[in-house]
Amino acid sequence: MNLESRNFQRKNGQPAQRSGRVINFFTGGWFERYVYLNVASLLHQSNLEFTCIKNAQVSLSNEYDFELDLLFLIDGHPLWVECKTGDHNTYIPRLLDIRRMLSIAPRRSILVVLNVSDSLAEQLSHLHEINVANQSNFLNVIQASLGMTASLPYQTSSKSMIYSTTGLQTFLKKFGLRPLPESRMQVINCLINTVSALEQPQALNEIKLLLAAKLSKPRSQLQDILTAIMRGGCFLDEAGQPIFSAMSPISKLSSSDPNSMESRCLAVYIRAVLDEDPEYFSNFNNLLTFQKVVGTSISDSQIAEAKEAQSSGLLYDETESFEKDE
């Protein structure tokens, strides 16, 4: 099926039907069905028992209502797949909120966007703690999320990289997480001062421009450091809830203590490595390599906390309460 050129024409000149089901099908329901049939076929061929709820309507006690396109239950674990044919920017912030409220692991949360490029899908996946795919590679992404393959399509052959200094630097750069120890604390301190001086909430991209005007740092370096800070749950909204979208307005930080934010960045780097090799830090040489790359020492407790978060499918920020600014 050629999805890029798919058209829906009237037959024999008759007006197209206007019923709700027909409209929903032509505005995106067909793509959802296409994804479902392919995922179901994959699971059947892999001899995996599963159930699937389509278009589940969810209402939470906080009056937050939403719909899930496809929710698979495989061996007692959820696999959540959203299918979108429109602008992904309008969906991601809400999907991140839903994922956190339902405590679904980022690895098992898939957003399939029609015609999004491979490179953009990779960038969005790195930035937002949700796996973004397109109609060409979503089955590969789902296979990786279920452990059928070693890694996501844009993460192949990376495990062998992390055991040397140069390899680990390349690995973290690939995920938009260069530690940049020579600049990280300077950026963190400037960020604290910048956010505290905001007259109104600003999105991450706007804050990055403010930082770029104050610091003589390449924007790509600022982006990598800010990505780690965001994944560490340091950006909060007006209600004090963590923000994981570059488009959501940031009201404050989780702490005004630069050491606290530094600790959260380190936790993000630790998690990235543990996702590749859960036993990485059991080897002392690996520990020394990691500490050299991130530019500081890490404790056994930091590694243990990251492992606990990994095993429970939670982000680092969800394993502890946020510090409140005085």
C-alpha positions as a printed NumPy array, in Angstrom:
array([[  0.   ,   0.   ,   0.   ],
       [  1.438,   3.367,  -1.041],
       [  0.512,   5.559,   1.901],
       [  2.219,   8.684,   0.587],
       [ -0.006,   8.822,  -2.495],
       [ -3.203,   7.505,  -0.956],
       [ -6.277,   9.414,  -2.224],
       [ -9.963,   8.977,  -1.506],
       [-12.133,   9.835,  -4.5  ],
       [-15.871,   9.94 ,  -4.985],
       [-17.263,   7.016,  -6.929],
       [-19.369,   7.717, -10.043],
       [-19.497,  11.379,  -9.101],
       [-21.602,  10.689,  -6.002],
       [-21.061,  12.938,  -2.951],
       [-18.841,  11.446,  -0.264],
       [-20.668,  10.136,   2.779],
       [-20.78 ,  12.509,   5.751],
       [-21.415,  10.13 ,   8.647],
       [-19.139,  10.37 ,  11.685],
       [-17.605,   6.929,  11.127],
       [-16.804,   7.676,   7.5  ],
       [-15.304,  11.075,   8.309],
       [-13.199,   9.599,  11.108],
       [-11.976,   6.848,   8.813],
       [-10.861,   9.199,   6.062],
       [ -9.262,  11.681,   8.496],
       [ -7.072,   9.127,  10.22 ],
       [ -8.999,   5.963,  11.036],
       [ -7.57 ,   4.211,   7.977],
       [ -4.025,   4.813,   9.213],
       [ -4.852,   3.49 ,  12.663],
       [ -6.317,   0.35 ,  11.09 ],
       [ -3.245,  -0.054,   8.875],
       [ -0.958,   0.118,  11.93 ],
       [ -3.147,  -2.244,  13.975],
       [ -3.281,  -4.929,  11.286],
       [  0.49 ,  -4.877,  10.878],
       [  1.206,  -4.956,  14.622],
       [ -1.317,  -7.748,  15.159],
       [  0.258,  -9.742,  12.32 ],
       [  3.712,  -9.254,  13.867],
       [  2.522, -10.494,  17.263],
       [  0.759, -13.508,  15.75 ],
       [  3.835, -14.454,  13.746],
       [  5.927, -14.156,  16.905],
       [  3.541, -16.479,  18.783],
       [  2.77 , -13.795,  21.373],
       [ -0.589, -13.84 ,  23.078],
       [ -2.143, -10.403,  23.278],
       [ -5.314,  -8.43 ,  23.616],
       [ -5.925,  -4.989,  22.168],
       [ -8.322,  -2.23 ,  23.117],
       [ -9.003,   0.221,  20.299],
       [ -9.983,   3.832,  20.923],
       [-10.256,   3.329,  24.668],
       [-11.955,   6.245,  26.423],
       [-10.199,   7.025,  29.726],
       [-11.495,   9.304,  32.475],
       [ -9.311,   9.937,  35.521],
       [-10.338,  11.202,  38.925],
       [ -8.747,  14.586,  38.172],
       [-11.304,  15.007,  35.338],
       [ -8.59 ,  14.462,  32.73 ],
       [-10.229,  12.665,  29.798],
       [ -8.473,  11.207,  26.785],
       [ -8.59 ,   8.457,  24.165],
       [ -5.959,   5.822,  23.419],
       [ -5.735,   4.695,  19.795],
       [ -4.302,   1.208,  20.37 ],
       [ -3.516,  -0.311,  23.764],
       [ -2.031,  -3.804,  23.524],
       [ -1.557,  -6.032,  26.557],
       [  1.268,  -8.49 ,  25.879],
       [  2.332, -10.927,  28.607],
       [  0.782,  -8.637,  31.19 ],
       [  2.653,  -5.533,  29.998],
       [  1.151,  -2.621,  28.031],
       [  2.238,  -1.492,  24.595],
       [  0.65 ,   1.838,  23.697],
       [  0.528,   2.928,  20.049],
       [ -0.807,   6.28 ,  18.839],
       [ -1.344,   6.868,  15.118],
       [ -1.368,  10.405,  13.722],
       [ -1.642,  11.763,  10.185],
       [ -1.444,  15.45 ,  11.147],
       [  1.039,  17.814,  12.755],
       [  2.897,  15.865,  15.455],
       [  3.702,  19.055,  17.376],
       [  0.086,  19.356,  18.464],
       [  0.053,  15.852,  19.965],
       [  3.351,  15.248,  21.728],
       [  2.867,  17.369,  24.901],
       [ -0.487,  15.73 ,  25.633],
       [  0.838,  12.245,  24.881],
       [  3.715,  12.777,  27.302],
       [  1.241,  13.767,  30.021],
       [ -0.852,  10.672,  29.323],
       [  2.168,   8.38 ,  29.353],
       [  3.259,   9.661,  32.744],
       [ -0.226,   9.443,  34.251],
       [ -0.605,   5.842,  33.096],
       [  2.984,   4.952,  34.112],
       [  3.717,   3.358,  30.74 ],
       [  7.444,   2.986,  30.118],
       [  8.811,   5.302,  27.408],
       [ 10.189,   2.294,  25.532],
       [  6.671,   0.848,  25.195],
       [  5.037,   4.109,  24.13 ],
       [  4.99 ,   4.52 ,  20.343],
       [  3.813,   7.489,  18.284],
       [  3.481,   6.594,  14.591],
       [  3.346,   9.736,  12.441],
       [  2.536,   9.496,   8.749],
       [  5.374,  10.703,   6.51 ],
       [  7.615,  12.029,   9.28 ],
       [ 11.234,  11.619,   8.182],
       [ 13.533,   9.09 ,   9.832],
       [ 15.853,  11.853,  11.039],
       [ 13.039,  13.879,  12.602],
       [ 11.571,  10.762,  14.224],
       [ 14.981,  10.069,  15.739],
       [ 15.321,  13.634,  17.035],
       [ 11.833,  13.61 ,  18.568],
       [ 12.46 ,  10.233,  20.2  ],
       [ 15.669,  11.482,  21.782],
       [ 14.032,  14.652,  23.045],
       [ 10.667,  13.527,  24.329],
       [ 10.987,  10.113,  26.051],
       [  8.542,   8.553,  23.626],
       [  9.392,   6.487,  20.541],
       [  8.405,   8.293,  17.355],
       [  8.214,   6.289,  14.144],
       [  6.782,   6.522,  10.643],
       [  4.83 ,   4.159,   8.409],
       [  8.061,   2.583,   7.156],
       [  9.837,   1.743,  10.407],
       [  7.161,   1.46 ,  13.118],
       [  7.298,  -2.356,  13.124],
       [ 11.054,  -2.218,  13.732],
       [ 10.489,   0.202,  16.604],
       [  7.828,  -2.055,  18.109],
       [ 10.062,  -5.108,  17.753],
       [ 12.775,  -3.255,  19.664],
       [ 10.323,  -2.157,  22.353],
       [  9.338,  -5.8  ,  22.891],
       [ 12.926,  -7.019,  22.982],
       [ 12.661,  -8.862,  19.657],
       [ 15.668,  -6.919,  18.363],
       [ 18.607,  -5.498,  20.247],
       [ 17.753,  -1.848,  19.756],
       [ 15.669,   0.711,  17.942],
       [ 16.39 ,   1.212,  14.228],
       [ 18.396,   4.361,  14.916],
       [ 20.222,   2.723,  17.82 ],
       [ 21.781,  -0.238,  16.04 ],
       [ 25.368,  -1.303,  16.688],
       [ 25.718,   1.131,  19.596],
       [ 26.331,  -1.277,  22.452],
       [ 29.946,  -1.953,  21.532],
       [ 30.579,   1.798,  21.455],
       [ 30.127,   2.493,  25.148],
       [ 33.212,   0.721,  26.496],
       [ 35.8  ,   3.257,  25.364],
       [ 36.058,   6.98 ,  26.051],
       [ 35.669,   7.971,  22.415],
       [ 32.921,   5.416,  21.852],
       [ 30.905,   6.55 ,  24.858],
       [ 31.223,  10.173,  23.769],
       [ 29.966,   9.219,  20.324],
       [ 27.136,   7.165,  21.815],
       [ 25.869,  10.027,  23.998],
       [ 26.24 ,  12.497,  21.136],
       [ 24.11 ,  10.214,  18.978],
       [ 21.297,  10.616,  21.49 ],
       [ 21.71 ,  14.371,  21.794],
       [ 23.206,  13.992,  25.278],
       [ 26.813,  15.169,  25.065],
       [ 27.821,  15.687,  28.729],
       [ 30.126,  18.637,  27.907],
       [ 31.625,  18.809,  31.43 ],
       [ 33.625,  21.905,  30.546],
       [ 30.392,  23.843,  29.951],
       [ 27.633,  22.036,  31.843],
       [ 27.812,  23.82 ,  35.206],
       [ 28.168,  27.216,  33.529],
       [ 25.012,  26.558,  31.537],
       [ 23.183,  25.294,  34.629],
       [ 24.064,  28.407,  36.634],
       [ 23.064,  30.7  ,  33.787],
       [ 19.813,  28.762,  33.351],
       [ 18.948,  29.179,  37.044],
       [ 19.471,  32.93 ,  36.826],
       [ 17.589,  33.205,  33.539],
       [ 14.503,  31.263,  34.648],
       [ 14.325,  33.077,  37.993],
       [ 14.236,  36.39 ,  36.088],
       [ 11.417,  35.397,  33.715],
       [  8.376,  37.645,  33.9  ],
       [  6.189,  34.926,  32.394],
       [  6.597,  31.239,  31.448],
       [  8.678,  30.562,  28.351],
       [  9.13 ,  27.477,  26.172],
       [ 12.494,  25.732,  26.137],
       [ 13.421,  27.019,  22.683],
       [ 12.844,  30.586,  23.849],
       [ 14.947,  30.012,  26.955],
       [ 17.706,  28.545,  24.783],
       [ 17.805,  31.79 ,  22.791],
       [ 18.164,  33.766,  26.015],
       [ 21.039,  31.542,  27.101],
       [ 22.715,  31.825,  23.703],
       [ 22.661,  35.603,  24.034],
       [ 24.396,  35.4  ,  27.429],
       [ 26.865,  32.592,  26.796],
       [ 29.377,  32.243,  24.005],
       [ 28.399,  28.617,  23.422],
       [ 27.259,  26.919,  20.214],
       [ 23.511,  26.337,  20.268],
       [ 24.071,  22.643,  19.619],
       [ 25.959,  22.402,  22.915],
       [ 23.227,  24.289,  24.738],
       [ 20.658,  21.929,  23.235],
       [ 22.46 ,  18.807,  24.477],
       [ 22.801,  20.137,  28.023],
       [ 19.207,  21.386,  28.099],
       [ 17.982,  18.   ,  26.839],
       [ 19.635,  16.266,  29.802],
       [ 18.191,  18.86 ,  32.178],
       [ 14.714,  18.357,  30.754],
       [ 14.94 ,  14.556,  30.885],
       [ 16.022,  14.908,  34.493],
       [ 12.685,  16.527,  35.284],
       [ 14.163,  19.923,  36.151],
       [ 11.66 ,  22.033,  34.197],
       [  8.307,  22.6  ,  35.927],
       [  5.019,  24.136,  34.879],
       [  2.915,  26.523,  36.96 ],
       [  1.468,  23.621,  38.956],
       [  4.936,  22.314,  39.802],
       [  4.645,  19.338,  37.451],
       [  7.632,  18.271,  35.322],
       [  7.7  ,  19.243,  31.656],
       [  9.117,  16.928,  29.   ],
       [  8.185,  18.905,  25.899],
       [ 10.267,  21.688,  24.38 ],
       [  7.027,  23.417,  23.421],
       [  5.459,  23.6  ,  26.887],
       [  5.909,  26.842,  28.882],
       [  8.433,  26.552,  31.727],
       [  7.507,  28.424,  34.902],
       [ 10.316,  27.379,  37.234],
       [ 13.005,  24.829,  37.946],
       [ 12.924,  21.854,  40.281],
       [ 15.681,  23.481,  42.338],
       [ 17.781,  26.624,  42.488],
       [ 20.75 ,  24.502,  43.606],
       [ 23.098,  23.866,  40.664],
       [ 24.447,  20.708,  42.316],
       [ 20.952,  19.249,  42.438],
       [ 20.423,  19.9  ,  38.736],
       [ 23.88 ,  18.514,  37.981],
       [ 22.929,  15.336,  39.828],
       [ 19.834,  14.961,  37.67 ],
       [ 21.856,  15.38 ,  34.492],
       [ 24.197,  12.635,  35.655],
       [ 21.21 ,  10.372,  36.288],
       [ 20.111,  10.873,  32.686],
       [ 23.552,   9.899,  31.365],
       [ 23.575,   6.845,  33.649],
       [ 20.145,   5.768,  32.401],
       [ 21.226,   6.095,  28.77 ],
       [ 24.128,   3.711,  29.373],
       [ 22.064,   1.277,  31.46 ],
       [ 19.523,   1.05 ,  28.644],
       [ 22.338,  -0.329,  26.48 ],
       [ 24.014,  -2.538,  29.092],
       [ 22.306,  -3.034,  32.487],
       [ 25.558,  -4.442,  33.911],
       [ 27.792,  -1.696,  32.544],
       [ 28.78 ,  -0.278,  35.923],
       [ 29.657,  -3.687,  37.341],
       [ 32.95 ,  -3.348,  35.513],
       [ 35.327,  -0.919,  37.244],
       [ 36.993,   0.1  ,  33.983],
       [ 33.602,   1.022,  32.557],
       [ 32.928,   3.157,  35.624],
       [ 36.223,   5.007,  35.121],
       [ 35.424,   5.535,  31.43 ],
       [ 31.992,   6.933,  32.26 ],
       [ 33.348,   9.272,  34.93 ],
       [ 35.997,  10.564,  32.531],
       [ 33.395,  11.325,  29.87 ],
       [ 30.917,  13.079,  32.191],
       [ 33.716,  14.89 ,  34.004],
       [ 32.894,  13.903,  37.574],
       [ 32.59 ,  10.91 ,  39.878],
       [ 29.327,   9.107,  40.506],
       [ 28.255,   7.183,  43.588],
       [ 26.883,   3.675,  44.008],
       [ 23.614,   5.192,  45.211],
       [ 23.236,   7.184,  41.986],
       [ 23.686,   4.022,  39.947],
       [ 21.248,   2.113,  42.174],
       [ 18.588,   4.829,  41.844],
       [ 18.946,   4.825,  38.06 ],
       [ 18.634,   1.02 ,  37.971],
       [ 15.495,   1.175,  40.12 ],
       [ 13.954,   3.735,  37.785],
       [ 14.893,   1.625,  34.782],
       [ 13.383,  -1.568,  36.185],
       [ 10.108,   0.167,  37.038],
       [  9.877,   1.87 ,  33.648],
       [  9.906,   5.335,  35.193],
       [ 11.803,   8.453,  34.302],
       [ 14.392,   9.683,  36.792],
       [ 12.204,  12.54 ,  37.961],
       [  9.384,  10.197,  38.915],
       [ 11.496,   8.326,  41.474],
       [ 11.717,  11.226,  43.927],
       [  9.866,  14.335,  44.983],
       [ 10.874,  17.689,  43.596],
       [ 12.624,  20.261,  45.729],
       [ 10.538,  23.37 ,  46.271],
       [ 12.116,  26.771,  45.842],
       [ 12.027,  28.901,  48.921]])
